[in-house]
Amino acid sequence: MKFEEIESRVRGVPYIIRENAKFLYDLIVTNRLTRILELGIAHGTASCYMAAALDELGGGFLTCVDLIAVKDAFKPSAEEQLGKTGLSKYAEVVRMQTGYTWFLHDEIRKHTQNGQCEPVYDLCIIDGPKNWTIDGAAFFMADKLLKQGAWLIFDDYNWTYASAEKNTSDTDGITHRTLSDPERQTAHVREIFELLVKQHPSYSNLVLFDEGDWALAQKTAGDAKTYTLLYRNDYSSKHLVNKALHRLVQKGKQWVRPSGS
């Protein structure tokens, strides 16, 4: 299914901006990422874009994981949107009692043979509670399931509990008043990306979206590191996106820092 068609079918349903959706669609199609894991799905709008990309490729499968308790909180639900768009055959929605870290436990257990976990995914998106403890642990668990060359995407790079307090006192089971001031004021996903992902020896080709609130990394075999800041007018273009990703791979041991860092 072409991008313009899926866009017309899910237009107006949150929570993914068009530029991020186009980047994600192009990333999957260009790199033939056919086995995808999405942790945290809300309405499943991003799920539909990914399923459409798999349809465009002619095959693949997306596993979407979220809580049982939030299914009725999002209308339309991910299940409803995938059904409405005719893309259900490319995706499975898994509802967990306590969260996606236990799903990751089950996947690691399932794919472990002779003391080793066999990696199965080409792409993983972590878009859940935005919490250091939960999503920091999820990164290390997901890493065991990611193939060499696979991509990892974090949403809500700049989000903080403090920024959310004007609308809610609780986020995904975390009560804000129980947190220390540093925990409330600090962007947890940014800390995960900067302190865990960026420093991990298996991850390079690090990409930060200036406005899209996304951070990406690729699981690579070498110790070379690259860091690129993509501006909005760059990542909305398929040609420029592909050029940027190719440039990351080609930079070798050169370390590229974002402007102003």
C-alpha positions in Angstrom: 0.0 0.0 0.0 1.4 3.4 -1.0 2.2 6.0 1.7 -0.4 8.4 0.4 -3.2 5.8 0.6 -2.5 4.7 4.2 -2.1 8.4 5.1 -5.6 9.1 3.8 -7.1 6.2 5.7 -5.6 7.1 9.1 -5.5 10.9 8.8 -6.5 12.8 11.9 -5.8 9.9 14.3 -2.9 10.5 16.7 -0.1 10.1 17.7 2.5 10.3 14.9 3.3 13.3 12.8 3.4 13.0 9.0 7.2 13.5 8.8 7.9 10.7 11.2 5.3 8.5 9.5 7.0 9.1 6.1 10.4 8.4 7.5 9.3 5.2 9.1 7.5 4.0 6.0 10.6 4.8 3.8 13.0 3.2 6.3 11.1 -0.1 6.2 10.6 -0.2 2.4 14.1 1.0 1.5 15.9 -1.4 3.9 13.4 -4.3 3.6 12.7 -4.5 7.3 10.2 -7.3 7.4 10.2 -8.4 11.0 9.1 -5.5 13.3 8.4 -5.1 17.0 6.4 -2.1 18.3 6.4 -1.6 22.1 3.6 0.8 23.0 1.0 1.5 20.3 -1.8 3.8 21.6 -4.3 4.0 18.6 -2.1 2.0 16.4 -1.6 4.7 13.8 2.1 4.1 13.5 1.3 0.4 13.3 -0.9 1.0 10.3 1.9 2.9 8.5 4.3 0.0 9.2 1.8 -2.6 8.1 1.3 -0.6 4.9 5.0 -0.6 4.3 5.1 -4.4 4.7 2.2 -4.7 2.3 4.2 -2.6 -0.2 7.1 -5.0 0.3 4.8 -7.9 -0.3 5.4 -9.6 3.1 6.6 -9.4 6.6 5.1 -9.2 10.1 4.6 -6.6 12.8 4.1 -7.5 16.5 2.5 -4.7 18.5 2.5 -4.8 22.3 0.6 -2.8 24.8 -1.5 -3.1 28.0 -4.8 -4.9 28.3 -6.0 -2.0 30.5 -5.6 0.7 27.9 -7.3 -1.0 25.0 -10.6 0.8 25.6 -8.8 4.1 26.4 -7.9 4.6 22.8 -10.7 5.0 20.3 -10.3 3.9 17.6 -8.1 1.1 18.9 -5.1 -0.4 17.1 -7.2 -3.5 16.3 -9.9 -1.4 14.8 -7.6 0.7 12.7 -5.7 -2.3 11.3 -9.0 -4.0 10.5 -10.4 -0.8 8.9 -7.4 -0.4 6.7 -7.3 -4.1 5.6 -3.8 -4.6 7.0 -4.6 -7.0 9.9 -2.8 -9.9 8.2 0.5 -8.1 8.6 0.2 -7.4 12.3 -0.6 -9.0 15.6 -1.7 -6.9 18.7 -0.5 -8.5 21.9 -2.1 -7.2 25.1 -0.1 -7.7 28.3 -1.3 -7.5 31.9 1.7 -5.6 33.3 3.6 -4.2 30.3 6.0 -5.0 27.5 9.0 -6.0 29.5 7.4 -9.3 30.4 6.6 -9.8 26.7 10.3 -9.3 26.0 11.0 -11.9 28.7 8.7 -14.3 27.0 10.3 -13.6 23.6 13.9 -14.1 24.9 12.8 -17.3 26.6 11.1 -18.5 23.4 14.1 -17.8 21.2 16.8 -19.1 23.6 18.5 -22.3 22.5 21.6 -23.8 24.2 22.0 -20.7 26.3 21.9 -18.2 23.5 19.0 -15.9 22.3 18.5 -16.0 18.6 17.8 -12.5 17.3 14.6 -12.2 15.2 13.7 -8.5 14.6 14.9 -6.0 12.0 13.3 -3.0 13.7 12.1 -2.2 17.2 10.2 0.9 18.3 10.0 1.7 22.0 7.2 4.1 22.7 5.7 3.4 26.1 5.9 4.9 29.6 9.0 7.0 28.8 10.5 5.9 32.1 14.2 5.3 32.8 13.6 2.1 34.8 11.1 0.5 32.4 12.4 1.6 29.0 16.1 1.4 30.1 15.5 -2.3 30.9 13.5 -2.7 27.7 16.5 -1.5 25.6 18.7 -4.2 27.0 16.0 -6.9 26.5 15.2 -5.7 23.0 18.9 -5.7 22.1 19.0 -9.5 22.6 16.2 -9.9 20.0 17.6 -7.5 17.4 19.6 -8.8 14.4 22.8 -7.2 13.3 21.9 -4.2 11.1 18.5 -3.8 12.8 17.2 -0.4 13.8 16.0 0.8 17.1 13.7 3.9 17.5 12.8 5.8 20.7 9.9 8.2 20.7 9.4 11.1 23.2 13.1 12.0 23.4 12.4 15.3 25.1 9.3 14.4 27.2 9.4 14.9 31.0 7.0 14.1 33.8 7.0 17.8 34.7 5.8 18.8 31.3 2.9 16.4 31.6 1.7 17.5 35.0 -0.7 20.2 33.7 -2.8 17.4 32.2 -2.3 14.5 34.5 -0.8 13.4 37.8 -0.2 9.8 36.6 1.6 8.5 33.5 1.3 4.8 32.6 1.1 3.7 36.2 3.8 6.2 37.5 2.4 8.7 40.0 4.3 11.9 39.5 4.3 13.0 43.1 6.3 9.9 44.1 9.2 11.0 41.9 12.1 13.1 43.0 12.5 16.5 41.4 15.3 15.3 39.1 13.2 12.4 38.0 10.3 14.8 37.2 12.4 17.4 35.4 14.7 15.1 33.4 13.8 13.6 30.0 14.1 9.9 30.7 14.3 8.8 27.1 17.1 11.2 26.4 19.0 9.8 29.3 18.5 6.2 28.0 19.7 7.2 24.6 22.7 9.2 25.8 23.8 7.0 28.6 22.8 3.5 27.5 22.3 3.4 23.7 25.0 5.8 22.6 27.6 4.2 24.9 26.7 0.6 24.0 29.5 -1.0 21.9 27.0 -2.5 19.5 25.1 0.6 18.4 26.2 3.3 15.9 24.5 5.3 13.2 22.9 7.4 15.8 20.2 9.8 14.5 18.3 12.5 16.3 15.3 14.3 14.8 15.3 18.0 15.7 11.5 18.4 15.8 10.2 14.9 15.6 11.2 13.9 19.1 12.7 10.6 17.8 16.1 9.1 18.3 17.4 6.2 16.2 20.3 3.8 16.4 21.5 0.9 14.3 22.9 -2.3 15.7 26.3 -2.6 14.1 29.3 -5.0 14.3 32.1 -2.4 14.6 33.1 0.2 17.1 32.8 3.2 14.8 30.3 5.9 15.9 28.4 8.5 13.9 25.9 11.0 15.2 23.6 13.0 12.9 21.0 15.6 13.5 18.2 15.5 10.9 16.2 18.6 10.4 12.5 18.4 9.5 12.9 19.4 5.9 15.4 16.6 5.5 13.6 13.7 7.0 10.4 14.4 5.2 12.0 13.5 1.9 12.6 9.9 0.9 15.6 10.8 -1.2 17.3 12.8 1.6 16.4 10.2 4.2 18.1 7.5 2.2 21.0 9.7 1.5 21.4 10.6 5.2 21.3 6.9 6.3 23.8 6.0 3.6 26.0 8.8 4.7 25.9 7.5 8.2 27.1 4.0 7.1 29.9 5.5 5.0 31.4 7.8 7.6 33.4 5.1 9.2 35.2 6.2 12.3 34.3 9.9 12.0 32.2 11.2 14.8 29.6 13.8 13.7 28.0 15.9 16.4 24.8 17.9 16.1 25.1 21.6 15.6 25.4 23.5 18.9 26.5 20.5 20.9 
